[in-house]
Amino acid sequence: MGFRFLFTEGIITQQKDVTKIEHSFIACAENKENTILVSLNEDTIPNLRNTERNFYTTSSCGVCGKGSINAIRTVSVYQDQQDDNFINAAILHELPTMLSKHQKVFADTGGLHASALFMPNGELLLVREDVGRHNALDKLIGAAINNNWLPLTKNILLLSGRASFELVQKAAMAGITVIAAVGAPSSLAVELANEFTITLIGFLRNERFNIYTAAHRILIADYETTH
């Protein structure tokens, strides 16, 4: 989890930057019992310019306590890459149903968030679940890194809930150009998606959706109504 978090926050850019990840036991009395120590290569220089804050990670919220928006405007190494990721609107309509069929833990508990990665033709590649929506996306991007799939410029990211600023930031770090959410996006998520020219879709359900940014990637039939 340590590497995935550091990567999506833009602190390190490669898996080989990390030499060791270990759990550091600290007495519960100090309220630091869940501490992870990440050791980096000697020649790795972490990018700490945009981390002027204390990271506070919880299962419900993910990353909180931002000092300012500028503190997490990390620059993705993939943001300037050209992409031809065009998605048929009919494919988008099918994605929530496909995701729900693969949410095994959610089916049992009803209490988890999910992030899923699809091909433009609607083929499901990966699903990751977690109590925290940010953790679910970190898991998904971590799995993609392990498969040497980055940048994910030709994929669709589907979020089972709403699209927050932090989730758009993490997607940008992985080179994702199309984000679809079953729920609503925040205004800051829309702002950041526009900055990175990411296609951001919200309220994807009941064969309807809203496009907030970079609508040029979505192919909509003439007879369909756009929103």
Disulfide bonds with the S-S distance in Angstrom:
Cys61-Cys64 2.35
